[in-house]
Amino acid sequence: MRIEENVVLAPYTTFKIGGPADFFCTVTTKKDLEKAIVFSKEKKIPYHILGGGSNMLIADSGFRGLVIKFVLRGFIWKELNSKSVLVTVASGENWDAFVAEAVSRGVYGVENLSGIPGSVGGTPIQNVGAYGAEVADVIESVTAYNTETLVFQNFSNKECGFGYRDSYFKTAEGKRYIVIDVTFLLEKEGKFNLSYKDLTKYFTDRGVAPTLASVRAAVLEIRGKKFPDLQKFGTAGSFFKNPIVHKRDAERLKKQFTDMPMFSVSENKIKIPAAWLIEHIGGFKGIESNSVGSFENQALVIVNYDKARALDVLEFAHSITEDIFLKTGIRLEREVQLLGF
Ligand code: EPU
């Protein structure tokens, strides 16, 4: 394992933004991971684990520490019984390649999560979700490395503390862990989950019966329209989380903004699509400023159209949050993780 100095991070992120890390290494084994952590402890510098770089915004000035590009590979498929399959996937595997493999093996559970960029190791941390499914629904357990005690630990699904785009691994205490592998419980005779509006419409319009392959194709087609081509532009997907408000605030808002879509998440909690607020309250959809814009087909997706700086992205995001707050009292929270600020 070689530790390089002054490595520009932009090419390692899907946003294509970010200055240099003081130190950078690529780690492919558990042993080298330990060496890298020990290096950062000895130098008394922070470390950051980089997976697919698909959900982060890195400062223009970079990161004063060690960035560890962690690419542990491998799959272990195991038939649990006549109904279920357990698969342990190393954190450095590409998420969508795993979904494609599960679909081609005919096992259910991750097909709705097709086309999401990034690596498997990042998915439990922010409980990745799309089209009515979340990884929390299919995660059996997670193996993680404790960077304080230098031991490997197993977390059951419950111990991962999953919530909407949230988990134990995002807490102050949980941040000391590095995800090593994730074990998924998939079904051989599962049911399709087509409840998400766009998917229901896709299958009713075409009048075709869903199969694992056709659900994957549907999700890829729907996503393809809502996200910019990652080969052409930089983006980290949804920039904000969908806000969850108290029912009484939702009722107040509904009187003022009668078209506002709302989804009940529990007895007193209502989720409001951030994309709707950005488009209909803020009027930012399709707007571009300093090479940063809200995507014309999905307002929640913030795009780096051409060499935007992190500062430009944050300024654009700030103008959105301020505007929405002034008009509705809702504070949008970032979904994208920051590094180096
Ligand atoms: N809408 C608008 N304008 C837009 C887009 C959407 O008004 O430009 C409204 C519509 O009412 C629509 C609603 O917002 O029904 C929801 O939009 P969409 O179905 O596109 O999903 P989303 O809530 O904006 C979430 C996830 C995405 C995930 C999609 C699909 C979050 C923060 N985002 O977006 O996840 O792909 O659902 O399930 O929960 C990500 O986390 O990075 C991500 C891309």
Residues whose N, C-alpha, C, O or C-beta is under 5 A from the ligand:
A	BS01	EPU	G129 A130 Y131 G132 A236 G237 S238 F240 K241 N242 P261 P273 A275 W276 E279 N297 Q298 A299 L300
